[in-house]
Amino acid sequence: MKHLHSGKVRDLYELPGGELLMVARDTISAYDFVLDTPIPDKGRILTQLSLWWFERLTGLLPNHILSTDLPPGAPAEWAGRAVVARRLDMVPVECVARGYLTGSGLADYAKTGSVCGVPLPDGLVDGSRLPEPIFTPTTKAPVGEHDEPMTFADVQSKVGPELAARLRDLTVAVYGRGAELARERGIIVADTKIELGRAPDGELILADEVLTPDSSRFWPADAWETGHAQPSFDKQFVRDWLTSPESGWDRASGEAPPPLPDEIVERTRAKYVEAYERITGRTFT
């Protein structure tokens, strides 16, 4: 195996046949930093949840998975967190769909009345459900830098009108299918980010991970209430602790965040496990 790249949470290797081996680590990122403290089992949870979603999205578009078997020579501890995948020409756009208003979308709306150039009705607040899901792409920033919002016209300029329309339609379709299935299980998918790549024949392929707590905002449906931040099934415990006085970290300092306390690690892991079990109906062991 030839090591090609290490991202925020995954390592990428090339296999002798040219296929790619993606290995999900237990690292967690927040505020554009990769934290020193891992979340035990996170890589396995997100890999298994992505595989569950890939199976249920095959009617919309193909995915990059070739095998979940470890190739010869791979460490045994990679089991459950590694997949063999097709090599793709990745689209240079972060494809994001939103069905609810929160986070950076809320901040954009407060300033402009729109999100990524998409105008929205007056009077929306944190947690508001949008009239319909919208495509809100961003740039793909290197590790340690921040993705910047893009308008649809920006995407057209970058990849061309035809591909831009396909990216928008597929992103909204994946979000819609995911939101529908998750809602049946008591979870609201507020927004999600997907990665798309092109095969040699130009076909768009769903890649990386999909509809996980790392790439999406998951909210418990029975606790949804507009006007404030929602409880969530993701790394919100980590974000909240980092910005609390207890951490002693100044987000504006440019310095790396401190190690996470055991309690925050345990609560974050429990939320990832709960999201996996509620969505799939399976027990994580």
C-alpha positions in Angstrom: 0.0 0.0 0.0 1.2 3.5 -0.9 0.1 6.3 1.5 -1.3 9.1 -0.6 -2.9 11.6 1.8 -4.1 12.2 5.4 -7.2 14.4 5.8 -8.9 15.6 9.0 -10.3 12.2 9.8 -9.2 9.7 7.1 -6.1 8.2 5.6 -5.9 7.4 1.9 -3.8 4.6 0.4 -3.3 3.3 -3.1 -3.5 -0.4 -3.6 -1.4 -2.4 -6.2 -4.4 -2.6 -8.6 -4.9 1.2 -8.5 -7.9 1.1 -6.1 -8.0 3.3 -3.1 -8.1 2.2 0.5 -9.9 4.7 2.8 -9.3 4.3 6.6 -11.4 6.3 9.0 -9.6 7.4 12.1 -11.1 8.2 15.5 -9.9 11.8 15.3 -12.5 14.6 15.5 -12.3 18.2 14.1 -13.9 21.4 15.3 -13.5 25.0 14.2 -11.0 24.0 11.5 -8.7 22.2 13.9 -8.1 18.4 14.2 -8.2 17.8 17.9 -5.5 15.8 19.8 -8.1 13.8 21.7 -9.8 10.9 19.7 -13.3 9.7 20.2 -13.1 5.9 20.6 -14.8 3.9 17.8 -15.8 7.0 15.9 -14.2 5.8 12.6 -16.0 2.5 12.7 -19.3 4.1 13.6 -19.2 6.6 10.7 -17.9 4.0 8.2 -20.7 1.5 9.1 -23.3 4.2 9.0 -22.1 5.4 5.6 -22.3 1.9 4.2 -25.9 1.6 5.5 -26.8 4.8 3.7 -24.9 3.9 0.5 -27.1 0.8 0.2 -30.3 2.9 0.5 -29.2 5.6 -2.0 -28.3 3.3 -4.9 -31.5 4.2 -6.7 -30.3 7.8 -6.9 -26.7 7.4 -7.9 -23.9 4.9 -7.7 -21.3 5.0 -4.9 -17.5 4.5 -4.8 -17.5 1.3 -2.6 -15.7 -1.7 -4.2 -15.2 -3.9 -1.1 -15.3 -3.8 2.7 -12.8 -6.6 3.0 -9.3 -5.7 4.3 -6.7 -6.2 1.6 -3.6 -8.3 2.3 -1.2 -6.7 4.5 -3.6 -4.3 6.1 -3.5 -4.1 10.0 -6.3 -6.1 11.7 -7.3 -3.0 13.7 -8.5 -1.4 10.4 -11.4 -3.9 10.2 -14.8 -2.0 10.2 -13.2 1.3 9.5 -11.6 0.7 6.1 -13.2 0.5 2.6 -11.8 -0.2 -0.8 -13.1 2.4 -3.2 -12.9 3.5 -6.8 -10.5 6.2 -7.8 -12.5 9.3 -9.0 -11.9 12.8 -10.2 -13.3 14.7 -7.3 -15.6 17.7 -8.0 -13.9 20.8 -6.6 -17.0 21.9 -4.7 -18.4 21.0 -1.3 -22.0 20.1 -2.1 -24.3 21.1 0.7 -28.1 20.9 1.0 -30.1 22.6 3.8 -33.7 21.9 4.9 -33.5 24.0 8.1 -31.9 27.3 9.0 -29.0 27.2 11.4 -25.2 27.6 11.7 -23.4 29.6 9.0 -26.7 29.6 6.9 -28.4 31.5 9.7 -25.6 34.0 9.9 -25.7 34.5 6.1 -29.5 34.9 6.2 -29.3 37.5 9.1 -27.0 39.6 6.9 -28.5 39.2 3.5 -31.9 37.6 3.7 -30.5 34.7 1.7 -28.1 31.7 1.9 -25.5 31.3 -0.8 -27.5 33.7 -3.0 -30.8 31.8 -2.5 -33.4 34.3 -1.2 -35.5 33.1 1.7 -38.8 34.4 3.3 -38.7 37.1 6.0 -39.0 36.1 9.7 -37.1 32.9 9.8 -35.2 32.1 13.0 -32.7 29.5 14.2 -34.1 26.1 13.6 -36.8 27.2 11.1 -37.8 24.7 8.4 -37.2 26.1 5.0 -40.0 26.1 2.4 -38.0 23.5 0.4 -34.4 22.2 0.6 -31.8 24.4 -1.0 -28.4 23.9 -2.5 -25.8 25.9 -0.5 -22.3 24.9 -1.8 -19.0 26.0 -0.5 -15.4 26.0 -1.6 -13.1 23.1 -0.7 -10.5 24.6 1.7 -7.3 22.8 2.7 -7.0 21.4 6.2 -6.8 24.2 8.7 -8.6 26.7 6.5 -12.3 27.6 6.3 -14.7 26.7 3.5 -16.3 29.8 1.9 -19.9 30.0 0.7 -20.5 29.9 -3.0 -23.5 31.0 -5.1 -24.9 28.8 -7.8 -23.4 31.2 -10.3 -20.0 30.6 -8.7 -20.4 26.9 -9.1 -21.4 27.4 -12.8 -18.3 29.4 -13.4 -16.1 26.8 -11.7 -17.4 23.6 -13.3 -19.8 24.7 -16.1 -23.6 25.1 -16.2 -24.5 21.5 -17.0 -22.4 19.9 -14.2 -23.5 22.6 -11.7 -27.1 21.7 -12.3 -26.4 18.0 -11.8 -24.5 18.7 -8.6 -27.4 20.8 -7.3 -30.1 18.3 -8.2 -28.2 15.3 -6.8 -27.3 17.0 -3.6 -30.9 18.0 -2.9 -32.1 14.5 -3.9 -29.6 12.8 -1.5 -30.7 15.2 1.3 -34.4 14.6 0.6 -34.0 10.8 0.7 -31.9 10.9 3.8 -34.2 13.3 5.6 -37.2 11.2 4.8 -35.7 8.0 6.1 -34.2 9.6 9.2 -37.5 11.3 10.1 -39.2 7.9 10.2 -36.6 7.1 12.9 -37.2 10.3 14.9 -34.3 12.3 13.6 -34.3 15.5 11.6 -31.5 16.0 9.1 -31.1 19.8 9.2 -28.4 19.8 6.5 -25.8 17.6 4.9 -22.7 17.7 2.9 -21.8 15.2 0.2 -18.7 14.5 -1.9 -19.1 13.7 -5.6 -16.6 12.5 -8.0 -16.5 11.6 -11.7 -15.7 8.2 -13.2 -13.6 8.1 -16.4 -16.9 8.1 -18.4 -18.1 11.2 -16.7 -20.7 9.6 -14.5 -21.1 11.2 -11.1 -20.4 9.0 -8.1 -21.2 9.4 -4.4 -17.9 9.2 -2.4 -16.3 9.6 0.9 -19.0 9.4 3.7 -22.7 10.2 3.5 -25.3 11.3 6.0 -23.2 10.9 9.2 -23.0 13.1 12.2 -19.7 14.5 10.8 -21.2 15.5 7.5 -24.7 16.4 8.7 -26.7 18.0 11.5 -28.9 15.5 13.2 -31.6 16.7 15.6 -34.1 14.7 17.7 -37.4 15.3 16.1 -39.3 15.3 19.4 -37.2 18.1 20.8 -37.3 20.4 17.7 -38.3 24.0 18.6 -37.5 27.0 16.6 -35.9 30.1 18.0 -32.7 28.6 19.5 -30.0 26.1 18.9 -31.2 22.5 18.8 -29.9 19.4 20.7 -28.0 17.3 18.3 -26.5 13.9 17.5 -23.0 15.1 16.6 -19.9 16.8 18.0 -21.9 19.6 19.6 -20.6 18.6 23.0 -17.1 19.2 21.7 -17.9 22.6 20.2 -19.8 23.7 23.4 -17.0 22.7 25.7 -14.3 24.3 23.5 -16.1 27.7 23.6 -17.0 27.5 27.3 -14.9 29.2 30.0 -14.0 25.8 31.3 -11.8 25.0 28.3 -9.8 28.2 28.7 -9.5 28.3 24.9 -9.8 31.5 22.9 -11.1 30.6 19.4 -9.7 33.9 18.0 -6.2 33.2 19.3 -5.2 31.0 16.4 -3.8 28.4 18.9 -4.8 24.8 18.8 -7.6 23.7 21.2 -6.8 21.9 24.5 -7.3 18.2 25.0 -10.9 17.1 25.7 -11.9 15.9 29.2 -13.0 12.3 29.6 -16.6 13.3 30.2 -16.9 15.2 26.9 -15.3 12.3 25.0 -17.7 9.8 26.5 -20.8 11.9 25.9 -19.7 12.6 22.3 -19.1 8.9 21.6 -22.5 8.0 23.1 -24.2 10.5 20.7 -22.5 8.9 17.7 -23.5 5.5 18.8 -27.1 6.6 19.5 -27.3 8.2 16.0 -26.1 5.0 14.4 -28.4 2.7 16.3 -31.5 4.9 15.9 -31.0 5.3 12.1 -30.0 1.7 11.3 -31.9 -0.2 13.9 -28.8 -2.1 14.6 -26.8 -2.4 17.8 -23.2 -1.1 17.7 -20.7 -3.5 19.3 
